[in-house]
Structures are given as structure tokens and as C-alpha cells.
Amino acid sequence: MAENTLILDDKEYNVDDLTDKQKYLCSQIRNLKTKQEQHRFQLDQIAVGLKGFVDALQESLAAEK
């Protein structure tokens, strides 16, 4: 999606042609999509880190047997 283009329901809109309210809504959507991507990125990091610590604990416990 180009900076001034919005695709919604398979239809392309030029953001410059939208009303101020519609532009505001587009900005909100873009911002929320960015936050969603950032949170997904962080959740992936957390999942990998958690797995690493669980694996390390399992290895440590297995070494004691």
C-alpha cells in the first residue's frame, strides 16, 4: 500500500481525496497495524526466550539424574 493509498474491501482509495474524518480513521488504522506488528514481534521474542529457559531448566534437571 502506497503512503497515500488505502485498499479496503478490494477497492483502492486515494487518501488525499478523503474527508478529514476519513483521513483520521486511516491514520488510526495505520498506527494500530504498526502496533500490532510490533507486539507480534515482541511476542515472538518472548516465546523464543521462554522456550530457551524451559529447555535450559529441563537440561539442568535431567543432568541431576
PyMOL Python script that loads the backbone (N, CA, C, O; Angstrom):
from pymol import cmd

cmd.read_pdbstr("""\
ATOM      1  N   MET A   1       0.846  -1.167   0.000  1.00  0.00           N
ATOM      2  CA  MET A   1       0.000   0.000   0.000  1.00  0.00           C
ATOM      3  C   MET A   1       0.893   1.232   0.000  1.00  0.00           C
ATOM      4  O   MET A   1       1.727   1.404   0.889  1.00  0.00           O
ATOM      5  N   ALA A   2       0.721   2.062  -0.971  1.00  0.00           N
ATOM      6  CA  ALA A   2       1.490   3.298  -1.046  1.00  0.00           C
ATOM      7  C   ALA A   2       1.087   4.225   0.099  1.00  0.00           C
ATOM      8  O   ALA A   2       0.032   4.044   0.707  1.00  0.00           O
ATOM      9  N   GLU A   3       1.908   5.195   0.383  1.00  0.00           N
ATOM     10  CA  GLU A   3       1.665   6.082   1.527  1.00  0.00           C
ATOM     11  C   GLU A   3       0.311   6.780   1.432  1.00  0.00           C
ATOM     12  O   GLU A   3      -0.367   6.931   2.448  1.00  0.00           O
ATOM     13  N   ASN A   4      -0.091   7.200   0.263  1.00  0.00           N
ATOM     14  CA  ASN A   4      -1.357   7.920   0.110  1.00  0.00           C
ATOM     15  C   ASN A   4      -2.445   7.070  -0.525  1.00  0.00           C
ATOM     16  O   ASN A   4      -3.389   7.597  -1.114  1.00  0.00           O
ATOM     17  N   THR A   5      -2.314   5.766  -0.407  1.00  0.00           N
ATOM     18  CA  THR A   5      -3.299   4.855  -0.975  1.00  0.00           C
ATOM     19  C   THR A   5      -3.812   3.928   0.113  1.00  0.00           C
ATOM     20  O   THR A   5      -3.051   3.439   0.949  1.00  0.00           O
ATOM     21  N   LEU A   6      -5.095   3.701   0.085  1.00  0.00           N
ATOM     22  CA  LEU A   6      -5.732   2.790   1.021  1.00  0.00           C
ATOM     23  C   LEU A   6      -6.497   1.756   0.211  1.00  0.00           C
ATOM     24  O   LEU A   6      -7.241   2.100  -0.707  1.00  0.00           O
ATOM     25  N   ILE A   7      -6.309   0.491   0.556  1.00  0.00           N
ATOM     26  CA  ILE A   7      -7.087  -0.571  -0.064  1.00  0.00           C
ATOM     27  C   ILE A   7      -7.999  -1.136   1.004  1.00  0.00           C
ATOM     28  O   ILE A   7      -7.544  -1.631   2.035  1.00  0.00           O
ATOM     29  N   LEU A   8      -9.290  -1.054   0.744  1.00  0.00           N
ATOM     30  CA  LEU A   8     -10.298  -1.517   1.693  1.00  0.00           C
ATOM     31  C   LEU A   8     -11.379  -2.246   0.906  1.00  0.00           C
ATOM     32  O   LEU A   8     -11.955  -1.700  -0.036  1.00  0.00           O
ATOM     33  N   ASP A   9     -11.644  -3.472   1.301  1.00  0.00           N
ATOM     34  CA  ASP A   9     -12.631  -4.300   0.597  1.00  0.00           C
ATOM     35  C   ASP A   9     -12.327  -4.392  -0.895  1.00  0.00           C
ATOM     36  O   ASP A   9     -13.217  -4.260  -1.736  1.00  0.00           O
ATOM     37  N   ASP A  10     -11.047  -4.622  -1.206  1.00  0.00           N
ATOM     38  CA  ASP A  10     -10.572  -4.787  -2.584  1.00  0.00           C
ATOM     39  C   ASP A  10     -10.777  -3.544  -3.449  1.00  0.00           C
ATOM     40  O   ASP A  10     -10.756  -3.638  -4.676  1.00  0.00           O
ATOM     41  N   LYS A  11     -10.973  -2.396  -2.830  1.00  0.00           N
ATOM     42  CA  LYS A  11     -11.106  -1.149  -3.576  1.00  0.00           C
ATOM     43  C   LYS A  11     -10.016  -0.194  -3.123  1.00  0.00           C
ATOM     44  O   LYS A  11      -9.750  -0.068  -1.927  1.00  0.00           O
ATOM     45  N   GLU A  12      -9.385   0.480  -4.079  1.00  0.00           N
ATOM     46  CA  GLU A  12      -8.286   1.388  -3.779  1.00  0.00           C
ATOM     47  C   GLU A  12      -8.792   2.823  -3.688  1.00  0.00           C
ATOM     48  O   GLU A  12      -9.552   3.294  -4.534  1.00  0.00           O
ATOM     49  N   TYR A  13      -8.344   3.504  -2.631  1.00  0.00           N
ATOM     50  CA  TYR A  13      -8.739   4.891  -2.402  1.00  0.00           C
ATOM     51  C   TYR A  13      -7.492   5.759  -2.309  1.00  0.00           C
ATOM     52  O   TYR A  13      -6.478   5.342  -1.749  1.00  0.00           O
ATOM     53  N   ASN A  14      -7.569   6.951  -2.853  1.00  0.00           N
ATOM     54  CA  ASN A  14      -6.511   7.938  -2.690  1.00  0.00           C
ATOM     55  C   ASN A  14      -6.832   8.700  -1.411  1.00  0.00           C
ATOM     56  O   ASN A  14      -7.864   9.365  -1.325  1.00  0.00           O
ATOM     57  N   VAL A  15      -5.965   8.609  -0.433  1.00  0.00           N
ATOM     58  CA  VAL A  15      -6.212   9.221   0.866  1.00  0.00           C
ATOM     59  C   VAL A  15      -6.384  10.734   0.737  1.00  0.00           C
ATOM     60  O   VAL A  15      -7.140  11.335   1.500  1.00  0.00           O
ATOM     61  N   ASP A  16      -5.699  11.346  -0.207  1.00  0.00           N
ATOM     62  CA  ASP A  16      -5.818  12.793  -0.396  1.00  0.00           C
ATOM     63  C   ASP A  16      -7.237  13.208  -0.778  1.00  0.00           C
ATOM     64  O   ASP A  16      -7.620  14.361  -0.581  1.00  0.00           O
ATOM     65  N   ASP A  17      -8.013  12.280  -1.320  1.00  0.00           N
ATOM     66  CA  ASP A  17      -9.381  12.580  -1.739  1.00  0.00           C
ATOM     67  C   ASP A  17     -10.407  12.338  -0.635  1.00  0.00           C
ATOM     68  O   ASP A  17     -11.594  12.596  -0.834  1.00  0.00           O
ATOM     69  N   LEU A  18      -9.973  11.850   0.521  1.00  0.00           N
ATOM     70  CA  LEU A  18     -10.894  11.533   1.602  1.00  0.00           C
ATOM     71  C   LEU A  18     -11.187  12.758   2.462  1.00  0.00           C
ATOM     72  O   LEU A  18     -10.454  13.746   2.421  1.00  0.00           O
ATOM     73  N   THR A  19     -12.256  12.683   3.233  1.00  0.00           N
ATOM     74  CA  THR A  19     -12.577  13.760   4.170  1.00  0.00           C
ATOM     75  C   THR A  19     -11.573  13.738   5.318  1.00  0.00           C
ATOM     76  O   THR A  19     -10.820  12.778   5.481  1.00  0.00           O
ATOM     77  N   ASP A  20     -11.573  14.796   6.101  1.00  0.00           N
ATOM     78  CA  ASP A  20     -10.669  14.856   7.256  1.00  0.00           C
ATOM     79  C   ASP A  20     -10.949  13.712   8.230  1.00  0.00           C
ATOM     80  O   ASP A  20     -10.020  13.110   8.768  1.00  0.00           O
ATOM     81  N   LYS A  21     -12.214  13.419   8.452  1.00  0.00           N
ATOM     82  CA  LYS A  21     -12.559  12.315   9.355  1.00  0.00           C
ATOM     83  C   LYS A  21     -12.046  10.989   8.803  1.00  0.00           C
ATOM     84  O   LYS A  21     -11.510  10.173   9.552  1.00  0.00           O
ATOM     85  N   GLN A  22     -12.205  10.769   7.507  1.00  0.00           N
ATOM     86  CA  GLN A  22     -11.730   9.533   6.882  1.00  0.00           C
ATOM     87  C   GLN A  22     -10.214   9.440   6.941  1.00  0.00           C
ATOM     88  O   GLN A  22      -9.668   8.358   7.158  1.00  0.00           O
ATOM     89  N   LYS A  23      -9.525  10.565   6.750  1.00  0.00           N
ATOM     90  CA  LYS A  23      -8.061  10.581   6.867  1.00  0.00           C
ATOM     91  C   LYS A  23      -7.632  10.232   8.282  1.00  0.00           C
ATOM     92  O   LYS A  23      -6.667   9.496   8.486  1.00  0.00           O
ATOM     93  N   TYR A  24      -8.365  10.770   9.263  1.00  0.00           N
ATOM     94  CA  TYR A  24      -8.074  10.473  10.665  1.00  0.00           C
ATOM     95  C   TYR A  24      -8.242   8.982  10.932  1.00  0.00           C
ATOM     96  O   TYR A  24      -7.395   8.367  11.579  1.00  0.00           O
ATOM     97  N   LEU A  25      -9.320   8.404  10.441  1.00  0.00           N
ATOM     98  CA  LEU A  25      -9.564   6.973  10.626  1.00  0.00           C
ATOM     99  C   LEU A  25      -8.467   6.142   9.962  1.00  0.00           C
ATOM    100  O   LEU A  25      -8.033   5.131  10.515  1.00  0.00           O
ATOM    101  N   CYS A  26      -8.024   6.559   8.793  1.00  0.00           N
ATOM    102  CA  CYS A  26      -6.918   5.862   8.112  1.00  0.00           C
ATOM    103  C   CYS A  26      -5.645   5.931   8.953  1.00  0.00           C
ATOM    104  O   CYS A  26      -4.914   4.947   9.063  1.00  0.00           O
ATOM    105  N   SER A  27      -5.386   7.085   9.539  1.00  0.00           N
ATOM    106  CA  SER A  27      -4.204   7.229  10.397  1.00  0.00           C
ATOM    107  C   SER A  27      -4.292   6.313  11.600  1.00  0.00           C
ATOM    108  O   SER A  27      -3.302   5.690  11.984  1.00  0.00           O
ATOM    109  N   GLN A  28      -5.463   6.227  12.192  1.00  0.00           N
ATOM    110  CA  GLN A  28      -5.656   5.320  13.325  1.00  0.00           C
ATOM    111  C   GLN A  28      -5.407   3.873  12.915  1.00  0.00           C
ATOM    112  O   GLN A  28      -4.739   3.127  13.631  1.00  0.00           O
ATOM    113  N   ILE A  29      -5.941   3.483  11.772  1.00  0.00           N
ATOM    114  CA  ILE A  29      -5.761   2.109  11.283  1.00  0.00           C
ATOM    115  C   ILE A  29      -4.292   1.816  11.039  1.00  0.00           C
ATOM    116  O   ILE A  29      -3.794   0.767  11.447  1.00  0.00           O
ATOM    117  N   ARG A  30      -3.597   2.723  10.384  1.00  0.00           N
ATOM    118  CA  ARG A  30      -2.163   2.520  10.121  1.00  0.00           C
ATOM    119  C   ARG A  30      -1.378   2.397  11.416  1.00  0.00           C
ATOM    120  O   ARG A  30      -0.508   1.536  11.544  1.00  0.00           O
ATOM    121  N   ASN A  31      -1.690   3.267  12.383  1.00  0.00           N
ATOM    122  CA  ASN A  31      -0.995   3.245  13.660  1.00  0.00           C
ATOM    123  C   ASN A  31      -1.254   1.934  14.396  1.00  0.00           C
ATOM    124  O   ASN A  31      -0.333   1.346  14.963  1.00  0.00           O
ATOM    125  N   LEU A  32      -2.488   1.482  14.390  1.00  0.00           N
ATOM    126  CA  LEU A  32      -2.819   0.227  15.070  1.00  0.00           C
ATOM    127  C   LEU A  32      -2.175  -0.976  14.384  1.00  0.00           C
ATOM    128  O   LEU A  32      -1.759  -1.921  15.055  1.00  0.00           O
ATOM    129  N   LYS A  33      -2.090  -0.948  13.057  1.00  0.00           N
ATOM    130  CA  LYS A  33      -1.405  -2.037  12.345  1.00  0.00           C
ATOM    131  C   LYS A  33       0.072  -2.076  12.716  1.00  0.00           C
ATOM    132  O   LYS A  33       0.646  -3.151  12.891  1.00  0.00           O
ATOM    133  N   THR A  34       0.685  -0.899  12.835  1.00  0.00           N
ATOM    134  CA  THR A  34       2.088  -0.827  13.243  1.00  0.00           C
ATOM    135  C   THR A  34       2.269  -1.390  14.648  1.00  0.00           C
ATOM    136  O   THR A  34       3.196  -2.161  14.894  1.00  0.00           O
ATOM    137  N   LYS A  35       1.384  -1.007  15.570  1.00  0.00           N
ATOM    138  CA  LYS A  35       1.460  -1.524  16.932  1.00  0.00           C
ATOM    139  C   LYS A  35       1.245  -3.038  16.959  1.00  0.00           C
ATOM    140  O   LYS A  35       1.909  -3.750  17.712  1.00  0.00           O
ATOM    141  N   GLN A  36       0.328  -3.520  16.144  1.00  0.00           N
ATOM    142  CA  GLN A  36       0.064  -4.957  16.077  1.00  0.00           C
ATOM    143  C   GLN A  36       1.316  -5.704  15.621  1.00  0.00           C
ATOM    144  O   GLN A  36       1.665  -6.738  16.192  1.00  0.00           O
ATOM    145  N   GLU A  37       1.988  -5.190  14.601  1.00  0.00           N
ATOM    146  CA  GLU A  37       3.222  -5.809  14.116  1.00  0.00           C
ATOM    147  C   GLU A  37       4.308  -5.784  15.190  1.00  0.00           C
ATOM    148  O   GLU A  37       5.030  -6.766  15.367  1.00  0.00           O
ATOM    149  N   GLN A  38       4.426  -4.666  15.905  1.00  0.00           N
ATOM    150  CA  GLN A  38       5.430  -4.555  16.962  1.00  0.00           C
ATOM    151  C   GLN A  38       5.146  -5.545  18.089  1.00  0.00           C
ATOM    152  O   GLN A  38       6.066  -6.175  18.611  1.00  0.00           O
ATOM    153  N   HIS A  39       3.900  -5.680  18.457  1.00  0.00           N
ATOM    154  CA  HIS A  39       3.545  -6.622  19.518  1.00  0.00           C
ATOM    155  C   HIS A  39       3.757  -8.065  19.080  1.00  0.00           C
ATOM    156  O   HIS A  39       4.199  -8.898  19.872  1.00  0.00           O
ATOM    157  N   ARG A  40       3.447  -8.361  17.832  1.00  0.00           N
ATOM    158  CA  ARG A  40       3.692  -9.716  17.316  1.00  0.00           C
ATOM    159  C   ARG A  40       5.191 -10.023  17.354  1.00  0.00           C
ATOM    160  O   ARG A  40       5.596 -11.127  17.718  1.00  0.00           O
ATOM    161  N   PHE A  41       6.007  -9.040  16.977  1.00  0.00           N
ATOM    162  CA  PHE A  41       7.458  -9.169  17.003  1.00  0.00           C
ATOM    163  C   PHE A  41       7.933  -9.456  18.422  1.00  0.00           C
ATOM    164  O   PHE A  41       8.751 -10.349  18.641  1.00  0.00           O
ATOM    165  N   GLN A  42       7.412  -8.689  19.391  1.00  0.00           N
ATOM    166  CA  GLN A  42       7.793  -8.884  20.788  1.00  0.00           C
ATOM    167  C   GLN A  42       7.319 -10.232  21.317  1.00  0.00           C
ATOM    168  O   GLN A  42       8.043 -10.888  22.067  1.00  0.00           O
ATOM    169  N   LEU A  43       6.122 -10.651  20.941  1.00  0.00           N
ATOM    170  CA  LEU A  43       5.621 -11.954  21.382  1.00  0.00           C
ATOM    171  C   LEU A  43       6.476 -13.093  20.838  1.00  0.00           C
ATOM    172  O   LEU A  43       6.702 -14.087  21.528  1.00  0.00           O
ATOM    173  N   ASP A  44       6.952 -12.950  19.599  1.00  0.00           N
ATOM    174  CA  ASP A  44       7.858 -13.960  19.039  1.00  0.00           C
ATOM    175  C   ASP A  44       9.141 -14.040  19.861  1.00  0.00           C
ATOM    176  O   ASP A  44       9.633 -15.131  20.145  1.00  0.00           O
ATOM    177  N   GLN A  45       9.684 -12.877  20.243  1.00  0.00           N
ATOM    178  CA  GLN A  45      10.894 -12.856  21.069  1.00  0.00           C
ATOM    179  C   GLN A  45      10.641 -13.502  22.425  1.00  0.00           C
ATOM    180  O   GLN A  45      11.472 -14.265  22.918  1.00  0.00           O
ATOM    181  N   ILE A  46       9.509 -13.203  23.022  1.00  0.00           N
ATOM    182  CA  ILE A  46       9.172 -13.774  24.321  1.00  0.00           C
ATOM    183  C   ILE A  46       9.028 -15.284  24.222  1.00  0.00           C
ATOM    184  O   ILE A  46       9.516 -16.014  25.085  1.00  0.00           O
ATOM    185  N   ALA A  47       8.364 -15.755  23.181  1.00  0.00           N
ATOM    186  CA  ALA A  47       8.161 -17.198  23.011  1.00  0.00           C
ATOM    187  C   ALA A  47       9.489 -17.928  22.863  1.00  0.00           C
ATOM    188  O   ALA A  47       9.680 -18.993  23.451  1.00  0.00           O
ATOM    189  N   VAL A  48      10.407 -17.365  22.083  1.00  0.00           N
ATOM    190  CA  VAL A  48      11.713 -17.990  21.894  1.00  0.00           C
ATOM    191  C   VAL A  48      12.511 -17.960  23.194  1.00  0.00           C
ATOM    192  O   VAL A  48      13.150 -18.949  23.554  1.00  0.00           O
ATOM    193  N   GLY A  49      12.475 -16.834  23.896  1.00  0.00           N
ATOM    194  CA  GLY A  49      13.180 -16.731  25.169  1.00  0.00           C
ATOM    195  C   GLY A  49      12.623 -17.691  26.204  1.00  0.00           C
ATOM    196  O   GLY A  49      13.385 -18.347  26.914  1.00  0.00           O
ATOM    197  N   LEU A  50      11.315 -17.781  26.297  1.00  0.00           N
ATOM    198  CA  LEU A  50      10.681 -18.696  27.235  1.00  0.00           C
ATOM    199  C   LEU A  50      11.062 -20.139  26.940  1.00  0.00           C
ATOM    200  O   LEU A  50      11.374 -20.906  27.851  1.00  0.00           O
ATOM    201  N   LYS A  51      11.036 -20.504  25.659  1.00  0.00           N
ATOM    202  CA  LYS A  51      11.425 -21.861  25.282  1.00  0.00           C
ATOM    203  C   LYS A  51      12.872 -22.138  25.671  1.00  0.00           C
ATOM    204  O   LYS A  51      13.196 -23.230  26.137  1.00  0.00           O
ATOM    205  N   GLY A  52      13.733 -21.156  25.480  1.00  0.00           N
ATOM    206  CA  GLY A  52      15.140 -21.316  25.851  1.00  0.00           C
ATOM    207  C   GLY A  52      15.324 -21.570  27.337  1.00  0.00           C
ATOM    208  O   GLY A  52      16.109 -22.435  27.729  1.00  0.00           O
ATOM    209  N   PHE A  53      14.607 -20.824  28.165  1.00  0.00           N
ATOM    210  CA  PHE A  53      14.710 -21.025  29.606  1.00  0.00           C
ATOM    211  C   PHE A  53      14.112 -22.363  30.036  1.00  0.00           C
ATOM    212  O   PHE A  53      14.668 -23.037  30.903  1.00  0.00           O
ATOM    213  N   VAL A  54      12.991 -22.751  29.443  1.00  0.00           N
ATOM    214  CA  VAL A  54      12.393 -24.052  29.766  1.00  0.00           C
ATOM    215  C   VAL A  54      13.342 -25.177  29.362  1.00  0.00           C
ATOM    216  O   VAL A  54      13.548 -26.124  30.121  1.00  0.00           O
ATOM    217  N   ASP A  55      13.917 -25.071  28.164  1.00  0.00           N
ATOM    218  CA  ASP A  55      14.876 -26.091  27.712  1.00  0.00           C
ATOM    219  C   ASP A  55      16.079 -26.168  28.657  1.00  0.00           C
ATOM    220  O   ASP A  55      16.536 -27.260  28.993  1.00  0.00           O
ATOM    221  N   ALA A  56      16.588 -25.013  29.083  1.00  0.00           N
ATOM    222  CA  ALA A  56      17.743 -24.979  29.992  1.00  0.00           C
ATOM    223  C   ALA A  56      17.397 -25.621  31.323  1.00  0.00           C
ATOM    224  O   ALA A  56      18.210 -26.356  31.886  1.00  0.00           O
ATOM    225  N   LEU A  57      16.200 -25.355  31.837  1.00  0.00           N
ATOM    226  CA  LEU A  57      15.772 -25.970  33.095  1.00  0.00           C
ATOM    227  C   LEU A  57      15.640 -27.490  32.935  1.00  0.00           C
ATOM    228  O   LEU A  57      16.065 -28.249  33.805  1.00  0.00           O
ATOM    229  N   GLN A  58      15.060 -27.917  31.841  1.00  0.00           N
ATOM    230  CA  GLN A  58      14.902 -29.351  31.596  1.00  0.00           C
ATOM    231  C   GLN A  58      16.260 -30.051  31.521  1.00  0.00           C
ATOM    232  O   GLN A  58      16.442 -31.134  32.079  1.00  0.00           O
ATOM    233  N   GLU A  59      17.202 -29.427  30.832  1.00  0.00           N
ATOM    234  CA  GLU A  59      18.545 -29.987  30.715  1.00  0.00           C
ATOM    235  C   GLU A  59      19.205 -30.051  32.097  1.00  0.00           C
ATOM    236  O   GLU A  59      19.854 -31.044  32.426  1.00  0.00           O
ATOM    237  N   SER A  60      19.046 -29.018  32.890  1.00  0.00           N
ATOM    238  CA  SER A  60      19.638 -28.980  34.220  1.00  0.00           C
ATOM    239  C   SER A  60      19.051 -30.063  35.114  1.00  0.00           C
ATOM    240  O   SER A  60      19.784 -30.738  35.838  1.00  0.00           O
ATOM    241  N   LEU A  61      17.751 -30.229  35.068  1.00  0.00           N
ATOM    242  CA  LEU A  61      17.098 -31.257  35.865  1.00  0.00           C
ATOM    243  C   LEU A  61      17.479 -32.654  35.413  1.00  0.00           C
ATOM    244  O   LEU A  61      17.645 -33.554  36.236  1.00  0.00           O
ATOM    245  N   ALA A  62      17.621 -32.842  34.090  1.00  0.00           N
ATOM    246  CA  ALA A  62      17.990 -34.147  33.563  1.00  0.00           C
ATOM    247  C   ALA A  62      19.427 -34.505  33.944  1.00  0.00           C
ATOM    248  O   ALA A  62      19.749 -35.681  34.114  1.00  0.00           O
ATOM    249  N   ALA A  63      20.290 -33.498  34.079  1.00  0.00           N
ATOM    250  CA  ALA A  63      21.689 -33.742  34.422  1.00  0.00           C
ATOM    251  C   ALA A  63      21.836 -34.225  35.860  1.00  0.00           C
ATOM    252  O   ALA A  63      22.833 -34.869  36.188  1.00  0.00           O
ATOM    253  N   GLU A  64      20.875 -33.934  36.718  1.00  0.00           N
ATOM    254  CA  GLU A  64      20.936 -34.344  38.108  1.00  0.00           C
ATOM    255  C   GLU A  64      20.586 -35.800  38.301  1.00  0.00           C
ATOM    256  O   GLU A  64      20.882 -36.369  39.351  1.00  0.00           O
ATOM    257  N   LYS A  65      19.973 -36.409  37.330  1.00  0.00           N
ATOM    258  CA  LYS A  65      19.531 -37.818  37.487  1.00  0.00           C
ATOM    259  C   LYS A  65      20.664 -38.762  37.291  1.00  0.00           C
ATOM    260  O   LYS A  65      20.480 -39.975  37.384  1.00  0.00           O
TER     261      LYS A  65
END
""", "prot")
cmd.dss("prot")
cmd.show_as("cartoon", "prot")
cmd.util.cbc("prot")
cmd.orient("prot")
